[in-house]
């Protein structure tokens, strides 16, 4: 039996690449935080600092997993917010 188990996916539908990833708010990498400069700019696929996962990264990951593991019995997602 193959099961895809996803846990703690912190999805941010307001994530914007190039925005400030080093900000004074609880969550960065959003349009309201302004543009980031140089290394402070949020990356296209996400950022490890005070940012959650952009939707397109999750979509790309699921497409890749589906292509690499086409036969699975089910998917279990826990802790998704």
ZIFEN-V13394 format. One record per residue. N is the residue number from 1. RES is the residue in three letters. PHI is phi in degrees with one decimal (none if undefined). BURIAL is # if it has 24 or more other C-alpha atoms within 12 Angstrom, else .. D_LAST is the distance of its C-alpha to the last C-alpha in whole Angstrom. Layout:
# ZIFEN-V13394
N_RES_PHI_BURIAL_D_LAST + N_RES_PHI_BURIAL_D_LAST
This chain:
# ZIFEN-V13394
1_UNK_none_._27 + 2_UNK_-111.5_._24 + 3_UNK_-130.0_._20 + 4_UNK_-89.6_._18 + 5_UNK_-110.2_._15 + 6_UNK_-108.2_._12 + 7_UNK_-139.1_._10 + 8_UNK_52.1_._8 + 9_UNK_-85.5_._7 + 10_UNK_-93.6_#_6 + 11_UNK_-86.3_._7 + 12_UNK_-125.4_#_9 + 13_UNK_-72.8_._11 + 14_UNK_-102.0_._14 + 15_UNK_-60.2_#_14 + 16_UNK_-133.3_#_18 + 17_UNK_-57.0_#_20 + 18_UNK_89.8_#_23 + 19_UNK_-79.6_#_22 + 20_UNK_-68.3_#_22 + 21_UNK_-95.3_#_20 + 22_UNK_-122.1_#_22 + 23_UNK_-130.4_#_22 + 24_UNK_-95.6_._22 + 25_UNK_-96.4_._19 + 26_UNK_-63.9_._16 + 27_UNK_-130.4_#_14 + 28_UNK_-102.4_#_17 + 29_UNK_67.6_#_17 + 30_UNK_-123.8_#_17 + 31_UNK_-53.2_._20 + 32_UNK_-70.3_._21 + 33_UNK_-85.8_#_21 + 34_UNK_82.1_._24 + 35_UNK_-77.8_._26 + 36_UNK_-89.3_._26 + 37_UNK_-112.4_._29 + 38_UNK_58.7_._30 + 39_UNK_-72.4_._28 + 40_UNK_-82.6_#_25 + 41_UNK_-81.1_#_24 + 42_UNK_-67.3_#_21 + 43_UNK_-74.9_#_21 + 44_UNK_-65.7_._21 + 45_UNK_-91.3_#_18 + 46_UNK_133.8_#_16 + 47_UNK_-149.2_#_18 + 48_UNK_-81.4_._17 + 49_UNK_-82.6_._18 + 50_UNK_-91.9_#_16 + 51_UNK_-133.2_#_14 + 52_UNK_-97.4_#_10 + 53_UNK_-75.9_#_11 + 54_UNK_-72.3_#_13 + 55_UNK_-57.5_._12 + 56_UNK_-64.9_._16 + 57_UNK_-69.3_#_15 + 58_UNK_-64.3_._13 + 59_UNK_-60.2_._16 + 60_UNK_-63.5_._18 + 61_UNK_-64.4_._17 + 62_UNK_-66.0_._17 + 63_UNK_-63.0_._20 + 64_UNK_-64.3_._22 + 65_UNK_-61.4_._21 + 66_UNK_-63.6_._22 + 67_UNK_-72.0_._25 + 68_UNK_-79.4_._26 + 69_UNK_-133.3_._25 + 70_UNK_-67.9_._26 + 71_UNK_-106.8_._27 + 72_UNK_-145.5_._24 + 73_UNK_-79.9_._24 + 74_UNK_-169.9_._20 + 75_UNK_-128.2_._16 + 76_UNK_-124.7_._14 + 77_UNK_-117.1_._10 + 78_UNK_-126.5_._9 + 79_UNK_68.1_._6 + 80_UNK_-83.6_._4 + 81_UNK_-125.1_._0
